Amino acid sequence: MSLHNVLPSLALLIAVFAPMDATGQQRATAPAFDVLRPGDIIRLSVWREPTANGDYVVDERGRVSLPFLGEIEVAGQPRDLVRDRIKKAFAASIQDLSMQLFFLRRIAVVGAVRVPGLYPADATMTVGDLVGLAGGSLTAQESWRVKWLRDGRVLENDVSPARLLSAIDLQPGDQLMVPGRGWWSRNAGAVIGPVTSIAVALIVYSKK
């Protein structure tokens, strides 16, 4: 079979098996959640070991201090490998180990939300889920959108709330901003009322 015949088949396979986002549209997973980075959180919940439970933050050196492991370097390492390493360390010390392990990324949510700030998110969450952690959007619009910012620059101007966070290549310091309502939508009532009154008065005066 020639290369020209193989390439269309490969393209079809990629299209068929491409992962789907929350809207049902095919997407390519961004590398944002593939590896650990400084500022990420490892959340542990271990049955019958309450002292081991908690959130452990990867520091600026890319290291994290964990029970039974001590300080280890994790930045830049695939999350699955880190997960296996942690579970093996706990299994060596705890019989009948039952634990839950989550990787969270702190993402800044700013703009027209009730409580702007940094919020821990996992790869299964949508942009709307994250905005919900910040108290939700303050805009009255039903179809509100989010801006993706980096170093003050807009990378995407129209991010859907249904979009998965794992489909966005979020870097440390990036922000998701919910734009507020424009000046006109906020002040239309204050402007239209007086203008209408003036117009009516002019009409009445002109008829005299």
C-alpha positions as CSV (number, residue, x, y, z in Angstrom):
1,M,0.0,0.0,0.0
2,S,1.4,3.4,-0.9
3,L,1.9,6.3,1.5
4,H,-0.8,8.3,-0.2
5,N,-3.3,5.5,0.6
6,V,-2.1,5.2,4.3
7,L,-2.3,8.9,5.2
8,P,-6.0,9.3,4.8
9,S,-6.7,6.2,6.9
10,L,-4.5,7.5,9.7
11,A,-6.2,10.9,9.6
12,L,-9.6,9.1,9.9
13,L,-8.4,7.1,12.9
14,I,-7.2,10.2,14.6
15,A,-10.5,11.9,14.0
16,V,-12.5,9.0,15.3
17,F,-10.6,8.4,18.4
18,A,-9.8,12.0,19.4
19,P,-11.1,12.8,22.9
20,M,-14.3,14.8,23.3
21,D,-14.9,17.9,25.3
22,A,-17.9,18.7,27.5
23,T,-19.8,20.0,24.5
24,G,-19.3,16.8,22.6
25,Q,-16.8,18.3,20.2
26,Q,-13.5,16.6,19.4
27,R,-10.4,18.1,20.9
28,A,-6.7,17.5,21.4
29,T,-5.7,17.4,25.0
30,A,-3.4,20.2,25.9
31,P,-0.3,19.4,27.9
32,A,-1.3,21.6,30.8
33,F,-2.3,18.8,33.1
34,D,0.1,16.1,31.9
35,V,3.0,16.9,34.2
36,L,3.4,18.5,37.6
37,R,4.5,22.1,38.0
38,P,5.5,24.4,40.9
39,G,2.3,25.5,42.6
40,D,0.4,22.3,41.9
41,I,-1.3,20.5,44.7
42,I,-1.1,16.8,45.6
43,R,-4.2,15.9,47.6
44,L,-4.1,12.7,49.7
45,S,-6.8,10.8,51.5
46,V,-5.7,7.6,53.2
47,W,-8.0,5.3,55.0
48,R,-7.1,5.0,58.7
49,E,-4.2,7.3,58.3
50,P,-5.6,10.8,59.1
51,T,-2.2,12.3,59.7
52,A,-1.3,11.6,56.1
53,N,-4.4,13.3,54.7
54,G,-4.0,16.8,53.3
55,D,-2.9,19.0,50.5
56,Y,0.8,19.1,49.6
57,V,2.0,21.9,47.4
58,V,4.9,21.6,44.9
59,D,7.3,24.4,45.9
60,E,9.2,26.8,43.6
61,R,12.0,24.3,43.4
62,G,9.7,21.7,42.0
63,R,9.8,19.6,45.2
64,V,7.1,18.4,47.6
65,S,7.3,16.8,51.1
66,L,5.1,13.8,51.5
67,P,4.5,11.2,54.2
68,F,6.6,8.0,53.9
69,L,8.6,9.7,51.0
70,G,10.0,12.8,52.4
71,E,11.0,15.6,50.0
72,I,11.0,14.5,46.4
73,E,11.3,16.2,43.1
74,V,8.2,16.0,41.0
75,A,8.1,19.1,38.7
76,G,8.2,18.1,35.0
77,Q,7.3,14.5,35.8
78,P,4.2,12.7,34.4
79,R,1.5,12.6,36.9
80,D,0.9,8.8,36.4
81,L,4.5,8.1,37.4
82,V,4.3,10.3,40.5
83,R,1.0,8.6,41.4
84,D,2.6,5.1,41.2
85,R,5.6,6.2,43.2
86,I,3.4,7.6,46.0
87,K,1.2,4.5,46.1
88,K,4.1,2.1,46.2
89,A,5.7,4.1,49.1
90,F,2.5,4.0,51.1
91,A,1.8,0.3,50.3
92,A,5.3,-0.6,51.7
93,S,4.3,0.9,55.1
94,I,0.5,0.3,55.3
95,Q,-1.3,-3.0,55.0
96,D,-4.5,-3.1,53.0
97,L,-3.8,0.3,51.6
98,S,-6.9,2.3,50.5
99,M,-6.1,5.8,49.3
100,Q,-7.3,8.5,47.0
101,L,-4.9,10.8,45.3
102,F,-5.7,13.9,43.3
103,F,-3.6,16.3,41.3
104,L,-4.8,19.9,41.4
105,R,-3.6,23.0,39.6
106,R,-4.2,26.5,41.1
107,I,-5.8,28.8,38.5
108,A,-6.5,32.5,38.9
109,V,-10.1,33.5,38.3
110,V,-10.6,37.3,38.0
111,G,-13.0,39.9,36.7
112,A,-16.8,39.8,37.3
113,V,-17.0,37.0,39.8
114,R,-18.0,37.1,43.4
115,V,-14.7,36.0,45.0
116,P,-11.7,36.5,42.7
117,G,-8.6,34.5,43.6
118,L,-6.6,31.3,43.1
119,Y,-8.6,28.1,43.0
120,P,-7.5,24.4,42.9
121,A,-8.8,22.6,39.8
122,D,-8.4,19.1,38.3
123,A,-8.4,18.1,34.7
124,T,-12.0,16.9,34.7
125,M,-13.4,20.3,35.5
126,T,-14.8,22.8,33.0
127,V,-14.2,26.5,32.9
128,G,-17.7,27.0,34.2
129,D,-16.9,24.7,37.2
130,L,-13.9,26.8,38.0
131,V,-15.9,30.1,37.8
132,G,-18.4,28.4,40.1
133,L,-15.7,28.0,42.7
134,A,-15.2,31.7,42.5
135,G,-18.8,32.4,43.3
136,G,-20.1,32.4,39.8
137,S,-20.3,35.1,37.1
138,L,-21.8,38.5,38.1
139,T,-23.0,39.2,34.6
140,A,-26.6,38.8,33.8
141,Q,-26.0,37.4,30.4
142,E,-27.0,33.8,29.8
143,S,-24.2,33.2,27.3
144,W,-21.3,34.7,29.1
145,R,-17.7,33.9,28.0
146,V,-14.3,34.0,29.6
147,K,-11.0,35.6,28.5
148,W,-7.8,33.7,28.8
149,L,-4.9,36.0,29.8
150,R,-1.2,35.6,30.0
151,D,1.1,38.5,31.1
152,G,-1.7,40.9,30.5
153,R,-2.3,39.7,26.9
154,V,-5.5,38.0,25.7
155,L,-4.7,34.6,24.3
156,E,-8.4,33.7,23.8
157,N,-11.2,36.1,23.8
158,D,-14.2,33.8,23.8
159,V,-13.6,30.7,26.0
160,S,-16.9,28.7,26.5
161,P,-17.8,27.8,30.1
162,A,-18.4,24.2,28.9
163,R,-14.7,23.8,27.8
164,L,-12.6,21.4,29.7
165,L,-9.6,22.8,31.6
166,S,-7.5,20.0,30.3
167,A,-8.1,21.3,26.8
168,I,-6.5,24.7,27.7
169,D,-2.7,24.9,27.9
170,L,-2.7,26.9,31.1
171,Q,0.7,28.0,32.3
172,P,1.7,29.3,35.8
173,G,0.5,32.9,36.1
174,D,-2.3,32.6,33.5
175,Q,-5.7,34.1,34.4
176,L,-9.3,33.3,33.4
177,M,-11.2,36.6,33.4
178,V,-15.0,36.9,33.4
179,P,-15.7,40.3,31.7
180,G,-18.2,42.6,33.3
181,R,-21.1,44.1,31.6
182,G,-20.3,47.1,29.3
183,W,-21.0,50.7,30.2
184,W,-24.2,50.8,28.2
185,S,-25.7,47.7,29.7
186,R,-24.9,48.9,33.2
187,N,-26.2,52.4,32.7
188,A,-28.9,52.1,30.0
189,G,-31.7,52.6,32.6
190,A,-30.2,55.7,34.0
191,V,-29.7,57.2,30.5
192,I,-33.0,56.1,28.8
193,G,-35.2,57.4,31.6
194,P,-34.0,61.1,31.5
195,V,-33.7,61.1,27.7
196,T,-37.3,59.8,27.4
197,S,-38.6,62.4,29.8
198,I,-36.8,65.2,27.8
199,A,-38.2,63.9,24.5
200,V,-41.8,63.8,25.9
201,A,-41.4,67.3,27.3
202,L,-40.2,68.5,23.9
203,I,-43.1,66.9,22.1
204,V,-45.6,68.4,24.5
205,Y,-44.0,71.8,24.3
206,S,-43.9,71.7,20.4
207,K,-47.7,71.1,20.4
208,K,-48.4,74.2,22.4
